[in-house]
């Protein structure tokens, strides 16, 4: 599946399509270069899920927890600053990944084989003119 997002005004529609297609349940591995819009898109998906808190990059905290419309947790990870997969183990990523709750992961390549085998690979690419292409299976 491919979702095109021309500009920020198109984010709500892109997030709606993403949630409809995936149910936003499971582990999602977001891949893309720095500045591709991973955090921005995840924040919009969280809004779509009814999260009350404003989603922000967990670059320094590694994981942020938001509550969805039902008061249940949604997890947002940013592994950019990790030095090794062991650091992810130290915060208990397996508990989060197998919780049955949505997990949105930025920089999944930093945790190596810890990523669950059924994680949904999501790629965000910046296109000419500043639009974004979001690709998932």
C-alpha atoms as one frame of an Amber mdcrd trajectory, in Angstrom:
protein
   0.000   0.000   0.000   1.178   3.502  -0.754  -0.112   6.717   0.806   0.804
  10.068  -0.716   0.890  13.149   1.489   1.338  16.371  -0.470   1.799  18.660
   2.550   0.989  18.981   6.255  -2.656  19.697   5.441  -2.830  16.161   4.029
  -1.588  14.497   7.233  -5.027  13.815   8.745  -6.169  11.999   5.591  -2.893
  10.049   5.370  -3.234   9.010   9.034  -6.869   8.008   8.476  -5.863   5.763
   5.570  -3.021   4.251   7.609  -5.278   3.453  10.578  -7.988   2.038   8.290
  -5.471  -0.185   6.493  -3.633  -1.448   9.578  -6.020  -1.046  12.486  -2.974
   0.582  14.138  -2.510  -2.583  16.164   0.847  -4.244  16.419   4.424  -3.138
  15.998   5.266  -0.675  13.231   8.887  -0.115  12.179   9.182   3.320  10.561
  12.150   3.711   8.249  13.334   6.845   6.506  16.129   9.381   6.649  16.402
  12.109   9.243  13.790  14.752   8.468  11.544  12.442   6.418   8.608  13.100
   8.736   8.449   9.920  10.809   7.691  11.716  14.088   5.197  14.072  12.448
   3.306  11.197  10.837   3.293   9.107  14.020   1.949  12.135  15.927  -0.906
  12.400  13.448  -1.665   8.676  13.711  -1.772   9.068  17.501  -4.241  11.964
  17.128  -6.328   9.719  14.872  -6.327   7.088  17.627  -7.685   9.700  20.024
  -4.530  10.185  22.061  -5.032  13.028  24.482  -1.372  13.998  24.805   0.478
  15.608  21.939   2.862  13.002  20.543   6.454  14.209  20.480   9.788  12.659
  19.632  11.048  10.352  22.376  14.648  10.893  21.248  15.973  11.368  24.771
  13.457   9.315  26.739  13.597   6.461  24.164   9.896   5.670  24.705   6.820
   7.833  25.181   3.471   6.467  26.285   0.226   8.103  25.207  -3.331   7.101
  26.092  -5.769   6.478  23.252  -9.484   7.348  23.218 -10.194   4.310  25.422
  -7.490   5.231  27.931  -5.209   2.419  26.734  -1.491   2.905  26.027   0.107
   3.617  22.677   3.915   3.386  22.632   6.267   5.532  20.563   9.961   4.636
  20.422  12.947   6.482  19.008  16.075   4.336  19.017  18.296   6.850  17.211
  20.541   7.486  20.223  21.001   3.851  21.255  24.552   2.585  21.264  23.529
  -1.092  21.189  20.444  -3.332  21.139  21.228  -4.158  24.779  20.032  -0.686
  25.758  16.623  -1.533  24.293  16.575  -4.760  26.279  17.449  -2.771  29.398
  14.231  -0.749  29.083  12.201  -3.919  28.511  11.214  -3.498  24.869   9.898
  -7.052  24.678   7.226  -6.226  27.254   6.066  -3.317  25.086   6.325  -5.194
  21.778   4.282  -8.156  22.997   1.747  -6.119  24.991  -0.818  -6.180  22.198
  -0.792  -2.390  22.152   0.338  -0.233  19.213   4.095   0.337  19.095   5.459
   2.911  16.670   9.235   2.642  16.271  11.606   5.170  14.747  15.097   3.939
  13.805  14.285   0.202  14.187  17.595  -0.715  12.553  19.303   0.312  15.815
  17.837  -2.664  17.706  18.861  -5.406  15.298  17.133  -8.742  15.813  14.957
  -7.485  18.687  12.313  -6.294  16.240   9.433  -8.805  16.254   9.231 -10.869
  13.046   5.659  -9.702  12.408   6.504  -5.999  12.690   4.981  -3.974   9.869
   7.658  -2.182   7.858   6.672   1.409   7.051   8.870   3.563   4.825   8.554
   7.331   4.615  10.281   9.045   1.708  10.525  12.714   0.889   9.571  13.278
  -2.729  10.369  16.176  -5.069   8.455  19.263  -4.014   8.395  18.229  -0.358
   5.571  15.689  -0.518   5.904  12.360   1.299   5.317   8.795   0.197   4.378
   6.356   2.949   4.732   2.737   1.925   3.654  -0.376   3.807   2.883  -3.966
   2.786
